[in-house]
């Protein structure tokens, strides 16, 4: 995943967060912005899809259970629109069945809630790293 350049400075990777819980969404947004990512967060899949078309993210971080559709369906729609980046699913309802569904849908990683913040940040850094750097 290459990052866009702004002048001589590399722009930070854009991370798209989709989480319907306001507190969790704000925490994720503050965590990732605080670690230098260009993070944006939305409560619904539809809002995230509109943003992803206009500004393709370097990585998707999506909650499994969302109000109108789940994170797996969201990734399917993004893949259908041609987005091929890495995706991380987060869920408080982890199971072997969910792990298989997420992997089949194209999620790179699955994190169970409560999140270990350092593990999530490290994973996003690995997934958005530009190998040319």
N, C-alpha and C positions, 0 to 999 in steps of 0.2 A: 504494500500500500504506500504509494508515494504521497507526500504532502505538498500542497501548493506553496509557492514562494510569494512573499510580499516583499518586493525589493530584494535586498540581500539577506533578509531574515526569513527563516522557515516559519510558516504559520503552524501553530499547534494543531494536532489532530482534532477533527470535529467529532464529538461523541454525541450520539442521539440517545437520550434516555426516555423511556416510556414507562411511567409508573403512575397509577391512579391514586395512590395514597399521598395526600399533600405533604405530610411530614417526611415520608420516605423519599419522595421526589425532590423536595428541597434539600434534604441531607445529601443525596447523591449528587445533585447539581453543585452544591457548595464544596463537597469533597473533591470532585473532579476539576472544577474551576481552580480550587486551591492548589491542586497538583499541576496546574499549567495547561490543562486541556481546554479546548474550545467546546464546552459542553452546553447543550440545550436540552430542555426537558418539557415533556408534554404529558397531560393526563389521559389522552385518548389516542388510539391507533390512527384515527382519521387525521388528527392534527399532525401527528408524526409523519404520516405518509406524505402530506402536502409539503412539509419541510424537507423530507428526504428527496423528493423530486427536484425541488428548487436548489437544495444544498446537500448533495450526497455526503453522508457521514463516513468517517474512517472506520467507525465501529458502532454497532447498535447494542444498547443495554436495555432489555425489555423484561418487564414483570410477566409472569405467566398468566395470572388472573387479572384481566382488565375489564372495565365496565361493558363495552360493547363487543369485544372479541379478545381472544387470548393472544399472548405473545407469539405463539407458534403460527397462528393465522397471520399475524402482522408480518412476520418474517417471510411467509409464503407470498404475501402480496408484494413485499419489497423485492423479492427474488423475481417475481413475475414482471416487475417493472424494470428488471435488468440490474439491480444492485447486487453485487457479488462480494461485499466486504464481510469481515468477521462479525459474529453476533454472540452475545452472552445473554443467557436466560437466567433470571433470578426468580426464586419461588420459595414460599413458606410451606409448600405442599409437595416436597420432593418424593419421588418414588422411582422404582425401576422402570415402570411403564412410561412415566413422564420423561425420564432420561432417554429412553429409546425413541420416543416421539420427537424430542428436541433434537437429538442427533440426526434422525432421518430428515428433519426439516432443514438442517444445515447449521444448527447452533454449534459453535466451536466449543463453548464451555457452559456449564450450568453451576450456579452458585445458590446454595440454600440460605434462606434468611434464618436468623440474623446474619447479615453479611460481615465477613472479616474484611474491613476496609483496605488494609494493606494488600491482601491477596487480590482483591478486585482491581486496585490501581496497578499492581504489578502485571496482572494479566492483560489489562488494556494497553499498558506500555509495550508489552511483548507483541501483542496483536497489531499494533499500529506503528511499530518500529520501521523506519526506513532502512533497509539493509545497506544502502549506499553510504550511510553516515558512519 
